[in-house]
Amino acid sequence: APAKTTTMAACADDDGARLQAAEARLAEGKALLLKGDVAAAADMLEEALRAYVTLYGDLDTRCGEAYYQYGLALLQASKTSNGVLSSAPQQGADEDNDDEDEDEEDEE
């Protein structure tokens, strides 16, 4: 029985170290995101999320903040890299105006 207890204690210590590493990555990723280093933040937050998922599983609520922060980083990265999400409403507004102009021409 003592061998099992020692093994279980070693696993608990290992999980504790993994949790501390995941928490550190999450904190560092959040700090990088606030500084505007979006690419580095996304990488760090991805590592944090992988660590949380390894510890708790994909759907555990303890992974929620890591999923959220990683999602924010990806959203910021997509906005800064190609401007698709930030310019979409402006393009839609222009298209609506074009349709109205065509309707007016059809009436004449």
N, CA and C atoms as an extended XYZ file, in Angstrom:
324
Properties=species:S:1:pos:R:3:atomname:S:1:resname:S:1:resid:I:1 pbc="F F F"
N         0.809       -1.202        0.000 N   ALA     1
C         0.000        0.000        0.000 CA  ALA     1
C         0.854        1.270        0.000 C   ALA     1
N         2.003        1.298        0.680 N   PRO     2
C         2.807        2.522        0.684 CA  PRO     2
C         3.279        2.928       -0.714 C   PRO     2
N         3.510        1.979       -1.601 N   ALA     3
C         3.961        2.319       -2.958 CA  ALA     3
C         2.875        3.074       -3.714 C   ALA     3
N         1.611        2.652       -3.535 N   LYS     4
C         0.508        3.353       -4.195 CA  LYS     4
C         0.372        4.770       -3.665 C   LYS     4
N         0.514        4.953       -2.372 N   THR     5
C         0.409        6.277       -1.766 CA  THR     5
C         1.502        7.187       -2.303 C   THR     5
N         2.706        6.675       -2.412 N   THR     6
C         3.821        7.457       -2.937 CA  THR     6
C         3.572        7.841       -4.391 C   THR     6
N         3.067        6.920       -5.176 N   THR     7
C         2.771        7.189       -6.581 CA  THR     7
C         1.676        8.239       -6.717 C   THR     7
N         0.627        8.125       -5.896 N   MET     8
C        -0.462        9.098       -5.944 CA  MET     8
C         0.026       10.478       -5.534 C   MET     8
N         0.889       10.536       -4.537 N   ALA     9
C         1.437       11.819       -4.095 CA  ALA     9
C         2.303       12.436       -5.184 C   ALA     9
N         3.069       11.603       -5.877 N   ALA    10
C         3.906       12.100       -6.967 CA  ALA    10
C         3.046       12.648       -8.097 C   ALA    10
N         1.932       11.985       -8.402 N   CYS    11
C         1.012       12.462       -9.443 CA  CYS    11
C         0.387       13.791       -9.038 C   CYS    11
N         0.010       13.900       -7.774 N   ALA    12
C        -0.587       15.143       -7.286 CA  ALA    12
C         0.417       16.286       -7.363 C   ALA    12
N         1.670       16.020       -6.995 N   ASP    13
C         2.720       17.039       -7.080 CA  ASP    13
C         2.955       17.444       -8.530 C   ASP    13
N         2.943       16.461       -9.421 N   ASP    14
C         3.141       16.720      -10.844 CA  ASP    14
C         1.998       17.577      -11.390 C   ASP    14
N         0.762       17.242      -11.023 N   ASP    15
C        -0.392       18.031      -11.453 CA  ASP    15
C        -0.330       19.442      -10.887 C   ASP    15
N         0.123       19.583       -9.666 N   GLY    16
C         0.270       20.908       -9.061 CA  GLY    16
C         1.278       21.750       -9.814 C   GLY    16
N         2.372       21.143      -10.220 N   ALA    17
C         3.384       21.858      -10.997 CA  ALA    17
C         2.848       22.237      -12.373 C   ALA    17
N         2.085       21.327      -12.972 N   ARG    18
C         1.474       21.621      -14.284 CA  ARG    18
C         0.476       22.758      -14.174 C   ARG    18
N        -0.308       22.761      -13.098 N   LEU    19
C        -1.291       23.820      -12.892 CA  LEU    19
C        -0.591       25.166      -12.708 C   LEU    19
N         0.474       25.179      -11.928 N   GLN    20
C         1.221       26.429      -11.731 CA  GLN    20
C         1.797       26.927      -13.050 C   GLN    20
N         2.309       26.029      -13.869 N   ALA    21
C         2.851       26.417      -15.176 CA  ALA    21
C         1.745       26.953      -16.075 C   ALA    21
N         0.577       26.315      -16.059 N   ALA    22
C        -0.557       26.777      -16.869 CA  ALA    22
C        -1.014       28.156      -16.417 C   ALA    22
N        -1.094       28.363      -15.115 N   GLU    23
C        -1.499       29.666      -14.579 CA  GLU    23
C        -0.495       30.747      -14.946 C   GLU    23
N         0.791       30.404      -14.904 N   ALA    24
C         1.827       31.372      -15.277 CA  ALA    24
C         1.721       31.735      -16.759 C   ALA    24
N         1.485       30.748      -17.609 N   ARG    25
C         1.322       31.019      -19.045 CA  ARG    25
C         0.099       31.883      -19.303 C   ARG    25
N        -0.987       31.595      -18.601 N   LEU    26
C        -2.202       32.375      -18.757 CA  LEU    26
C        -1.962       33.827      -18.357 C   LEU    26
N        -1.324       34.043      -17.234 N   ALA    27
C        -1.036       35.400      -16.765 CA  ALA    27
C        -0.111       36.130      -17.744 C   ALA    27
N         0.904       35.437      -18.226 N   GLU    28
C         1.842       36.051      -19.168 CA  GLU    28
C         1.142       36.380      -20.493 C   GLU    28
N         0.291       35.484      -20.956 N   GLY    29
C        -0.457       35.725      -22.189 CA  GLY    29
C        -1.375       36.932      -22.070 C   GLY    29
N        -2.052       37.054      -20.935 N   LYS    30
C        -2.928       38.202      -20.705 CA  LYS    30
C        -2.124       39.491      -20.688 C   LYS    30
N        -0.960       39.468      -20.062 N   ALA    31
C        -0.103       40.656      -20.012 CA  ALA    31
C         0.383       41.036      -21.416 C   ALA    31
N         0.770       40.053      -22.202 N   LEU    32
C         1.209       40.321      -23.576 CA  LEU    32
C         0.078       40.906      -24.409 C   LEU    32
N        -1.127       40.423      -24.201 N   LEU    33
C        -2.282       40.931      -24.934 CA  LEU    33
C        -2.538       42.394      -24.577 C   LEU    33
N        -2.414       42.732      -23.308 N   LEU    34
C        -2.593       44.118      -22.872 CA  LEU    34
C        -1.519       45.035      -23.446 C   LEU    34
N        -0.320       44.506      -23.612 N   LYS    35
C         0.780       45.289      -24.183 CA  LYS    35
C         0.644       45.447      -25.693 C   LYS    35
N        -0.223       44.641      -26.310 N   GLY    36
C        -0.419       44.733      -27.749 CA  GLY    36
C         0.403       43.750      -28.553 C   GLY    36
N         1.138       42.873      -27.892 N   ASP    37
C         1.912       41.853      -28.598 CA  ASP    37
C         0.998       40.651      -28.841 C   ASP    37
N         0.137       40.801      -29.830 N   VAL    38
C        -0.955       39.854      -30.048 CA  VAL    38
C        -0.452       38.471      -30.450 C   VAL    38
N         0.531       38.405      -31.326 N   ALA    39
C         1.035       37.105      -31.790 CA  ALA    39
C         1.647       36.310      -30.630 C   ALA    39
N         2.482       36.970      -29.839 N   ALA    40
C         3.097       36.290      -28.700 CA  ALA    40
C         2.043       35.910      -27.667 C   ALA    40
N         1.047       36.774      -27.478 N   ALA    41
C        -0.037       36.480      -26.531 CA  ALA    41
C        -0.815       35.253      -26.981 C   ALA    41
N        -1.130       35.184      -28.265 N   ALA    42
C        -1.880       34.035      -28.780 CA  ALA    42
C        -1.098       32.743      -28.576 C   ALA    42
N         0.192       32.786      -28.837 N   ASP    43
C         1.023       31.592      -28.640 CA  ASP    43
C         1.047       31.167      -27.173 C   ASP    43
N         1.227       32.135      -26.285 N   MET    44
C         1.302       31.824      -24.851 CA  MET    44
C        -0.046       31.319      -24.333 C   MET    44
N        -1.117       31.941      -24.782 N   LEU    45
C        -2.445       31.530      -24.337 CA  LEU    45
C        -2.830       30.163      -24.895 C   LEU    45
N        -2.344       29.846      -26.097 N   GLU    46
C        -2.575       28.506      -26.641 CA  GLU    46
C        -1.886       27.457      -25.769 C   GLU    46
N        -0.652       27.746      -25.357 N   GLU    47
C         0.062       26.815      -24.475 CA  GLU    47
C        -0.677       26.650      -23.152 C   GLU    47
N        -1.172       27.764      -22.610 N   ALA    48
C        -1.910       27.707      -21.347 CA  ALA    48
C        -3.163       26.857      -21.506 C   ALA    48
N        -3.880       27.077      -22.590 N   LEU    49
C        -5.105       26.318      -22.829 CA  LEU    49
C        -4.817       24.832      -22.969 C   LEU    49
N        -3.775       24.494      -23.702 N   ARG    50
C        -3.410       23.076      -23.848 CA  ARG    50
C        -3.104       22.449      -22.490 C   ARG    50
N        -2.425       23.210      -21.640 N   ALA    51
C        -2.087       22.694      -20.310 CA  ALA    51
C        -3.348       22.477      -19.474 C   ALA    51
N        -4.260       23.438      -19.504 N   TYR    52
C        -5.514       23.281      -18.757 CA  TYR    52
C        -6.316       22.091      -19.273 C   TYR    52
N        -6.400       21.944      -20.589 N   VAL    53
C        -7.157       20.836      -21.173 CA  VAL    53
C        -6.516       19.501      -20.806 C   VAL    53
N        -5.200       19.442      -20.783 N   THR    54
C        -4.504       18.219      -20.387 CA  THR    54
C        -4.834       17.863      -18.930 C   THR    54
N        -4.907       18.874      -18.089 N   LEU    55
C        -5.201       18.640      -16.675 CA  LEU    55
C        -6.665       18.270      -16.425 C   LEU    55
N        -7.585       18.991      -17.081 N   TYR    56
C        -8.993       18.881      -16.704 CA  TYR    56
C        -9.912       18.317      -17.781 C   TYR    56
N        -9.492       18.309      -19.026 N   GLY    57
C       -10.370       17.879      -20.116 CA  GLY    57
C       -10.938       19.079      -20.861 C   GLY    57
N       -11.425       18.830      -22.064 N   ASP    58
C       -11.889       19.896      -22.951 CA  ASP    58
C       -13.025       20.744      -22.391 C   ASP    58
N       -13.954       20.136      -21.717 N   LEU    59
C       -15.190       20.824      -21.351 CA  LEU    59
C       -15.270       21.237      -19.889 C   LEU    59
N       -14.219       21.082      -19.140 N   ASP    60
C       -14.237       21.453      -17.732 CA  ASP    60
C       -14.315       22.975      -17.598 C   ASP    60
N       -15.118       23.425      -16.654 N   THR    61
C       -15.298       24.867      -16.464 CA  THR    61
C       -14.014       25.571      -16.047 C   THR    61
N       -13.069       24.845      -15.485 N   ARG    62
C       -11.800       25.460      -15.080 CA  ARG    62
C       -10.962       25.878      -16.287 C   ARG    62
N       -11.334       25.432      -17.475 N   CYS    63
C       -10.645       25.831      -18.710 CA  CYS    63
C       -11.258       27.092      -19.313 C   CYS    63
N       -12.353       27.561      -18.753 N   GLY    64
C       -13.110       28.662      -19.342 CA  GLY    64
C       -12.311       29.922      -19.586 C   GLY    64
N       -11.581       30.383      -18.601 N   GLU    65
C       -10.821       31.626      -18.777 CA  GLU    65
C        -9.750       31.467      -19.842 C   GLU    65
N        -9.115       30.317      -19.889 N   ALA    66
C        -8.082       30.084      -20.907 CA  ALA    66
C        -8.697       30.098      -22.310 C   ALA    66
N        -9.864       29.464      -22.473 N   TYR    67
C       -10.560       29.504      -23.762 CA  TYR    67
C       -10.909       30.949      -24.129 C   TYR    67
N       -11.438       31.687      -23.174 N   TYR    68
C       -11.863       33.065      -23.415 CA  TYR    68
C       -10.682       33.948      -23.823 C   TYR    68
N        -9.609       33.888      -23.056 N   GLN    69
C        -8.442       34.725      -23.353 CA  GLN    69
C        -7.811       34.354      -24.693 C   GLN    69
N        -7.740       33.069      -24.983 N   TYR    70
C        -7.195       32.623      -26.265 CA  TYR    70
C        -8.082       33.114      -27.411 C   TYR    70
N        -9.384       33.043      -27.220 N   GLY    71
C       -10.313       33.553      -28.224 CA  GLY    71
C       -10.140       35.047      -28.452 C   GLY    71
N        -9.961       35.812      -27.381 N   LEU    72
C        -9.715       37.246      -27.520 CA  LEU    72
C        -8.445       37.514      -28.324 C   LEU    72
N        -7.405       36.760      -28.029 N   ALA    73
C        -6.134       36.940      -28.744 CA  ALA    73
C        -6.301       36.625      -30.226 C   ALA    73
N        -7.019       35.556      -30.539 N   LEU    74
C        -7.247       35.208      -31.947 CA  LEU    74
C        -8.084       36.269      -32.653 C   LEU    74
N        -9.078       36.802      -31.970 N   LEU    75
C        -9.900       37.857      -32.545 CA  LEU    75
C        -9.060       39.098      -32.834 C   LEU    75
N        -8.234       39.495      -31.867 N   GLN    76
C        -7.354       40.647      -32.066 CA  GLN    76
C        -6.392       40.401      -33.215 C   GLN    76
N        -5.854       39.200      -33.291 N   ALA    77
C        -4.918       38.864      -34.367 CA  ALA    77
C        -5.604       38.960      -35.725 C   ALA    77
N        -6.829       38.497      -35.818 N   SER    78
C        -7.531       38.554      -37.101 CA  SER    78
C        -7.863       39.988      -37.479 C   SER    78
N        -8.186       40.804      -36.500 N   LYS    79
C        -8.492       42.210      -36.773 CA  LYS    79
C        -7.258       42.953      -37.268 C   LYS    79
N        -6.124       42.702      -36.653 N   THR    80
C        -4.917       43.434      -37.022 CA  THR    80
C        -4.254       42.892      -38.278 C   THR    80
N        -4.427       41.598      -38.563 N   SER    81
C        -3.707       41.023      -39.704 CA  SER    81
C        -4.358       41.329      -41.042 C   SER    81
N        -5.681       41.320      -41.114 N   ASN    82
C        -6.290       41.533      -42.415 CA  ASN    82
C        -7.441       42.514      -42.414 C   ASN    82
N        -7.834       42.994      -41.275 N   GLY    83
C        -8.877       44.002      -41.208 CA  GLY    83
C       -10.247       43.529      -41.650 C   GLY    83
N       -10.445       42.241      -41.818 N   VAL    84
C       -11.721       41.730      -42.307 CA  VAL    84
C       -12.852       42.084      -41.346 C   VAL    84
N       -12.673       41.799      -40.086 N   LEU    85
C       -13.754       42.024      -39.131 CA  LEU    85
C       -13.966       43.500      -38.833 C   LEU    85
N       -12.905       44.289      -38.855 N   SER    86
C       -13.062       45.697      -38.515 CA  SER    86
C       -13.636       46.507      -39.666 C   SER    86
N       -13.502       46.044      -40.910 N   SER    87
C       -14.007       46.819      -42.041 CA  SER    87
C       -15.315       46.287      -42.601 C   SER    87
N       -15.802       45.172      -42.117 N   ALA    88
C       -17.012       44.569      -42.671 CA  ALA    88
C       -18.228       45.483      -42.601 C   ALA    88
N       -18.536       46.153      -41.475 N   PRO    89
C       -19.720       47.008      -41.448 CA  PRO    89
C       -19.635       48.163      -42.449 C   PRO    89
N       -18.459       48.711      -42.658 N   GLN    90
C       -18.301       49.813      -43.597 CA  GLN    90
C       -18.599       49.351      -45.013 C   GLN    90
N       -18.146       48.168      -45.383 N   GLN    91
C       -18.410       47.650      -46.719 CA  GLN    91
C       -19.894       47.390      -46.902 C   GLN    91
N       -20.536       46.862      -45.878 N   GLY    92
C       -21.959       46.586      -45.945 CA  GLY    92
C       -22.767       47.863      -46.125 C   GLY    92
N       -22.360       48.947      -45.468 N   ALA    93
C       -23.057       50.218      -45.588 CA  ALA    93
C       -22.922       50.766      -47.010 C   ALA    93
N       -21.740       50.628      -47.611 N   ASP    94
C       -21.531       51.095      -48.976 CA  ASP    94
C       -22.384       50.303      -49.950 C   ASP    94
N       -22.488       49.017      -49.749 N   GLU    95
C       -23.272       48.173      -50.646 CA  GLU    95
C       -24.751       48.540      -50.585 C   GLU    95
N       -25.246       48.862      -49.392 N   ASP    96
C       -26.643       49.254      -49.259 CA  ASP    96
C       -26.916       50.532      -50.033 C   ASP    96
N       -26.003       51.477      -49.991 N   ASN    97
C       -26.176       52.730      -50.708 CA  ASN    97
C       -26.173       52.495      -52.209 C   ASN    97
N       -25.352       51.575      -52.689 N   ASP    98
C       -25.304       51.274      -54.116 CA  ASP    98
C       -26.637       50.724      -54.586 C   ASP    98
N       -27.265       49.886      -53.789 N   ASP    99
C       -28.551       49.308      -54.156 CA  ASP    99
C       -29.613       50.389      -54.276 C   ASP    99
N       -29.577       51.363      -53.367 N   GLU   100
C       -30.551       52.442      -53.411 CA  GLU   100
C       -30.368       53.284      -54.663 C   GLU   100
N       -29.116       53.537      -55.052 N   ASP   101
C       -28.840       54.307      -56.258 CA  ASP   101
C       -29.373       53.590      -57.479 C   ASP   101
N       -29.216       52.266      -57.530 N   GLU   102
C       -29.710       51.497      -58.662 CA  GLU   102
C       -31.220       51.529      -58.729 C   GLU   102
N       -31.878       51.472      -57.566 N   ASP   103
C       -33.330       51.529      -57.534 CA  ASP   103
C       -33.843       52.860      -58.072 C   ASP   103
N       -33.153       53.943      -57.718 N   GLU   104
C       -33.551       55.267      -58.200 CA  GLU   104
C       -33.399       55.344      -59.710 C   GLU   104
N       -32.327       54.765      -60.248 N   GLU   105
C       -32.118       54.780      -61.699 CA  GLU   105
C       -33.185       53.986      -62.407 C   GLU   105
N       -33.649       52.865      -61.816 N   ASP   106
C       -34.675       52.042      -62.411 CA  ASP   106
C       -36.012       52.774      -62.484 C   ASP   106
N       -36.282       53.625      -61.482 N   GLU   107
C       -37.537       54.354      -61.433 CA  GLU   107
C       -37.619       55.395      -62.548 C   GLU   107
N       -36.491       55.950      -62.952 N   GLU   108
C       -36.485       57.007      -63.964 CA  GLU   108
C       -36.718       56.480      -65.302 C   GLU   108
